[in-house]
Amino acid sequence: MSKKLSVVDLFAGAGGLSEGFQAHDCQFVAYAEKDSYACETLLTRHIYWELLRSGKRELYLDYLKRKLKKEEFLKLQEGINPVINTEISNKTLPGVIERIYQNMAESGADHIDIFIGGPPCQAYSLIGRARDPYRMENDPRNILYKHYVRLLKEFQPKVFVFENVPGILTAGKGVLFKDVCRLFERAGYKLEYQMLDSSNFMVLQKRRRVILIGWKKELNLSYPEFLKESHQYKVEDALRDLPSLEPGEIIDPGHYAGEPSEYLSKMKIRKTDDVLTQHITRPLIAQDREIYRIALEKWFGNQQRLRYIDLPDHLKTHKNQKSFPDRFKVVAPELSACHTVVAHISKDGHYYIHPDQQQNRSLSVREAARLQSFPDDYFFEGPRTSILAQVGNAVPPLMAERIASKVKGFFQ
């Protein structure tokens, strides 16, 4: 592995966090993820980085253009297959450890420098624990961090990055997070954490995440300083070059409707040779389109959000009008950051109404990915529902890149 920092990504999802470390030329020994479609996405992106570094990016673009079949594309992989498709548990942990050691041997890595990742966040989210506050015996997701700690003890990386939702700080009246920190410290690490917002890292989306960074106790390190990056860009700068679509329409692959904005170019979200993929929208019934029309008129008329209780009775389908009163929400184009893109976008698009009144639809896959700061050449594998969940669960790559930059600085 020469001088490249070796990385393992646990609970990797679609690879948003690892994308930031790939951008800093790290070498990934393993990604562990239980979702099979996300694992396909991870492998596709891993091959992308292999091809890019060997000057063969055009082969990847051929895959996006459908000139290269998937089985042909997968044969382009030259190194190890680092993707471990398994749920991490007491039963599977020995096999995960064995696979990581095997990958290390095959790739020439005699140690692991960095662990990244965070356990699935649903069990820590405010909604997820509303009915079952911190009963670890009832939800195995609440103890996944213990497997993370076991892997830290086994491989002894110098540094780790643990990412999670804000709810982890208050779950069980703060007991859960104290447990997490205590076990990390017992494993031989000093650690600090901050609540970081992706909108401070050039991402056009407000998304708060707990970023805990730990390092071996013998190292003279401290939590890096993250300065807010100011800019004048607006949400519309991420969307306006994409062609109009009707609900249920698909462009994959296809062509852009205009030149990239300064934001897209500077952030390298759209490159000069990119091909538009996965500009895919979900179908809409007439009733939802009528609700979307009202929501758009209220926002562009006087900057008001639609409240469910204010809908005409014939458009209401839920008896409970008090929970989630803003279940229909327009992505405001004139703001510097939109509201958080979450995995629920895979179930319906009501919270992510496209700002163009003429199109009157929810965000496409590619539009949601852009608001997460994924580059246009990032290809998500699987059906639309899975892809949207992958996008909604991810760490924004631009935010991840800034974190990776600071972590890499620890080794210089």
QUIQUIJO-V59488 format. One record per helix or strand of 3 or more residues. SS is the DSSP state (H for helix, E for strand). FROM is the first residue (numbers start at 1). LEN is the number of residues. Records with the same first field share a line. If there is no record, write none. Layout:
SS: FROM-LEN / FROM-LEN
//
This chain:
E: 6-5 / 27-7 / 83-3 / 114-4 / 159-7 / 189-9 / 208-9
H: 16-7 / 36-18 / 57-8 / 70-5 / 93-15 / 136-3 / 140-16 / 166-4 / 171-16 / 198-4 / 235-4 / 262-5 / 286-17 / 308-3 / 313-3 / 343-4 / 365-7 / 384-10 / 397-13
//
